[in-house]
């Protein structure tokens, strides 16, 4: 067995010689100048390696660098784009003898990256990628290299996203760990980061199984779980259970959300993004119950007023011109602006700033709403148009919930078509042009009993006691119809008609949306009978037309009768009655003669 001992001795000697060569003779600092010069030639940036490049022995043979800096392009601030306090890389041993550095493990600690974007579109990343044509010419045809990085660990990373004219955004990567990583095999990934933008902070924790193809062009994540806590915004928590595929060669992202929970909102969906040219985004989202009230603070009205005073500029929607979007949204229950809807279905597209809602439908207060709309953000101010049809609506609860107006009840049908420009609230009211029609059946006008008003006015004129009525002040009707036009913030209604069991009403008027004032001039008359509401079997005012004025506001309307016209009607009735009696007497005398 002496030969075996000699063999072991030879191997041990070979290892000792190799170790002596690598650790003593093979000085990595000799490569400093070559590395920095190569980086400057390729990128035009200055690379500084202030510390020594040394070897690490434990837990594996590796290379360590300290105090590494890479500059931003000339004219950019801050001066440094990348700063690394400590970098340790474990390398494959045998390729080193051929001066081939293959990194198998990588650890980064104390990393600061400043990525700057200027108003002209230039950024810190410009020039970092070598020209592919030049590289192929100088070194020959490109070859596919298999990524051998088995473990990746990053800690204390600070990513600063700096844009001229915009609030700074900062990303702090507390930790990132990727273990047992090999191409075409699933490897566990864990990360924890903090994102800061103005007063908003996001604390994110995530884990997944990661797989990267041999050619480094296909990235896949499965069992991808993300937990996010928000600070400085109404949203509190976001949880996702997803799967993600990113094809770098095709510039295609596929992200499926198996489970989505935003605070109390639960749902699922999928996102597809192609960024080969102008980004094309497809989003399909299904949500259970959404209540927007929880995202509106108690002082939101005061804040909105302050914002309106401070900022009278049009909203900047120019970003819509930079991508195409195909959105499909389904919400089982939606509560927004006080209104309750169910089974909301929305199909929306954006083509470089032209936003179209091809179809929107929802169940709304026992009825149905169908809508189409267009928003053109290709110019400023934006313009828009819409067409809505509502049918079968329970009108009273909808008005109370949506506008705090207790004025009408009944089953409503409404059609409206409009267009306008500008998205400033006051400008919307002034610039909106709209036409439409409405029909309300089996309803009531609340706050007034018109028939009772007429009888009480008559009693006052005759110095008679007014009839008491303790019932709810309302006027029942079988139908209420009309059409309307909206111009300069004033809605005009030229053909209002109401048919009721006790009276008929017709006329015209207007509603000012800017100050919410009402101005209606109507004509009303009792029908032949008012039995059942305190009237006689046959009312002696039947058929007499009496002017009725509606003024005040939508929240507090005021109703008033023209008693002068009522008196004139009574006098005319008496004159006609006197003429009839005189006629009868003359006929009697003539007949008797």
C-alpha positions, 0 to 999 in steps of 0.5 A: 500500500506504499503506492497509495501513501505516495499518491496521497502525498502527491495530491496533498503536495499539489493542493499545497502548491496550488494554494500557495500559488493562489494565495501568495503568488496570484495577487488579485490586486494586479487586476485592479487597473485592468478592471477599472480601465475596462469599466471606463472603456465600456461605460465611460464611468469611473470605478474605484476599488479603495480597499484591497482585493483579497482571498477568503478561505472560510467557508469556501475559497473566494474573493473579497472587495471593500469600499467599491464605487461606480460613478454616475455620468458626467453632470449627474448628481449625486456623483456616485451611482453605486457604492458597496461597503463589502463584496464577497464572492466564492469562486470555482477553483479549477477555472482560476488556473485558466484565469477564468473567474466563475462566481458561485456564491455572492454576498453584498453588504452596505450597498447604496445605489442612486438612479437618477432620471432627468427631465430630458429622459436621460438616466444613470443607467445610460451607457451601462450596456455594451453595444452588442454588435461591437462586442461580437466583432471584437470577441467573436460570436457570442456563446451561451454561458450557464449561470453557476451562482448558487447562493446570493445574499444582499443586506443593507441595500439603499436604492434611491430613485431620483427624478428631476422635478418629482418627489424622491423615492427610496428603496431599502432592501433589508435582506435578500437571500437566494439559496441552492440556486442553479439554472433550470432548478427551483431555489428558495428566495426570501426578501424584505424591503422598505419603499419610501415616497414622500410621506408614504412608506411600504414595508414588504416581505416576500418569499418564493421559489425562483427558477432561471433558464440556462440562457438567463432569459426566462425567470419564473416565480412560484408560490410567490407570497407578498405581505405589504404594510402601508403608512401614510395612505388610507390603505393598510395592508396588501397580501398576494399569493401569486405566480410570475413568469418573465421572458426577458428575450420576448419582454413579456411579463405574466403575473397571476394573482391566485389570492389578493386581499387589500384590507377587507377587499378580497379577490383574484386576477391576472396581469400581462405586460409586453414592453417590447415597444410601447407597453401593452398591459392587460389586467383582469380583476375580480373582487368580492366586496368593495367599500370606498368609505373606509379610504376617505378620511373624516377631514377629506372634504376640508382637504379637498377644499384646500387642494382645490384652492392651492391647485387649479391646474388640470390633472396631468394625464400625459402618462396615459399616452405612454402605454396601451391598456385592456382592463376587465373588472368585475365587482360583486358589491361596490359602495362608492360615494354613498351609492350601492351597486352589485354585479359591476362589470367593466371593460376599459381600453386605453390606446396611447391616451384614448380611454374608452369604456366599451361596456359598463353595467351594474345592478343599481337600487333594484334597477339596471345601469348601462354606460359607455364613455370616452376620455381623450387624454391625447391633448390638454385639457382632456375631453370626454363623452358618455351615454347612460341608460338607467331603468327600474331604479328605486329612486328615493333611496338612490337620491338619499344615499347618493345626494342626500336629497329626499325629494322624489320616490318611484320607479325611474327610467333615465337616459342621458348623453353628454360631452365636455372638457376639463376635469376640474370640478367647477369646470365640469359643471360649467362645460358639460353639455348633456341632453336626456329624458326621464320617466318616473312611475308610481311615486311621490313628491316629498315635502308638499301636499299640493292638493291640500295646499290648494284647499287651504288657500281656498279656505283662507280666501273664504275666511274658512278654517283650514282642514287639518292633515297630520299625514306625511307631506307628499303628493302621490303621482302615477307618472312624472315625465320630461326631458332636459338640457344641461348647458353652462351648469344649468339644467332646463326642463321645458316639458315637465308633466305629472299625472296624479289621482288628485291633480294634474301638473305641467310646466317648465323650470330649471335647476342650477347645478352650480348653486343648486337653486331651483326655479320652476313655474308650473300649472296645477289643477285638481281633478273632479274628485278628491275623496279619500284625502279629506276632500269632498266627493266633488271639489268645486275647484276641479279644473281650475288651473292654479300657478305653482312655483318651486324655488329654494334648493334641491335639499330644501325646496320651497313650494308656493301657490299663486293665490291671486290666480286662485281668487281670479279663478273663483271669481270667474267661476262665480261670474260664469255661474251667475251668467248661467242662472240669469240665462235660465231665468230668461228662458223661463220668462220667455217660455212662460210668455 
